[in-house]
Amino acid sequence: MGTGFGHQGWVGLDHQPEAGVLSWMAQVERGERAAQGALSRLGFLARLNYAHFYIHRIRKHSNDPAWLGRAAQMERWLTEPLHPHPAPTERARKYLDMDYHVERAVLAPAVVGAMRDALFSQPVYNDPYIPGWEYRGHPDHCAHPMLYMDPQSLMHSAPFLAICANPDIITFCREVLGPAAAISWAWSWISNPTAQNYQNQNWHRDSSEPLNFIRIFVPLENIATMEDGPTALIPGTSGHRDFYDVRRFSDEELAPLQQAKGAGVVMADVGDVYFVNTFSIHKGVAPRKRRAILTLLASINPSHRTPTLQRLPLTQVPEDLRDCVAANRRFFRYLVR
Ligand SMILES: O=C(O)CCC(=O)C(=O)O
């Protein structure tokens, strides 16, 4: 089955949702996925097309914050028709107003250190902004602006699962997104200093993520100064009905908005976690020193990439996390079967 209909029509087993994410066929060819029977393939195609349609036809129907707000509300009603969301907690209300929230010292430094070690010892890195680009070797020997960990290896790794199982992360996601909140994707990457801002180091809004979502940022090293490349955002802009065309924005263009709303950077140490509505205008400040970060996507519907992730059987989840995963099956539904 081909993908000749672009983003408009059905997609097949060769569909690659974005650079750095392998199609079903590529996973089979590389020996990373069993070919499976016809029924499993049909199930995969149903999930892939659902997610593809949801993101490319519904989410991307418009980038107008007013339309997106109504669509997100409708999605919440449809997801939990019998259990409307409880009133948000005070911190969730603040997050909804300000587009960010910081929790300090919620992760054990050893877990964050293990995640950092995993990121720095990968056999291969990709760049989701350059289709087909790969680097094989130690990150110390590559000055490419961003080195991303393979998503499948990331989401199967023990430290990643331990971070997702953190009760403070699970609770906050549910406070904002309701009981259907689930981890639906993740990225971990190394940013190298560069002469010019690279890709998401320019002001932008994330415009391909599900209607109800949170990005959770886990610094793998302390982010204490501007040199460390903190995340910057203009708070309260997720509902702002200007600058919502899908592109990057310059400092000059945004200067009046920044003056009106204030722009800030999030400084965070290892162990801290910050939650951002990245539909607000934001960027990663280009670091002057190498920076390593993990970010999780939590949502109530899948992202267009989610079905390509091979879910881990519960028996393959590290033993010390199994009870937590079993007690929070819905939160782990896209990661663990
Ligand atoms: O690197 C950061 O701090 C922000 C990342 C970002 O803007 C993005 O992934 O959309």
The ligand as a Tripos MOL2 file, in Angstrom:
@<TRIPOS>MOLECULE
LIG
   10     9     1     0     0
SMALL
NO_CHARGES

@<TRIPOS>ATOM
      1 O1         14.4570   22.8410   23.6070 O.co2     1 LIG1
      2 C1         13.5690   23.4040   24.2570 C.2       1 LIG1
      3 O2         13.7640   23.8400   25.3890 O.co2     1 LIG1
      4 C2         12.2350   23.6330   23.6290 C.3       1 LIG1
      5 C3         11.9330   22.5870   22.6160 C.3       1 LIG1
      6 C4         10.9040   23.0090   21.6370 C.2       1 LIG1
      7 O3         10.6750   24.1470   21.3970 O.2       1 LIG1
      8 C5         10.1590   21.9780   20.9360 C.2       1 LIG1
      9 O4         10.5360   20.7960   21.0080 O.co2     1 LIG1
     10 O5          9.1510   22.3350   20.2830 O.co2     1 LIG1
@<TRIPOS>BOND
     1     1     2 2
     2     2     3 1
     3     2     4 1
     4     4     5 1
     5     5     6 1
     6     6     7 2
     7     6     8 1
     8     8     9 2
     9     8    10 1
@<TRIPOS>SUBSTRUCTURE
     1 LIG1         1 GROUP 0 **** ****
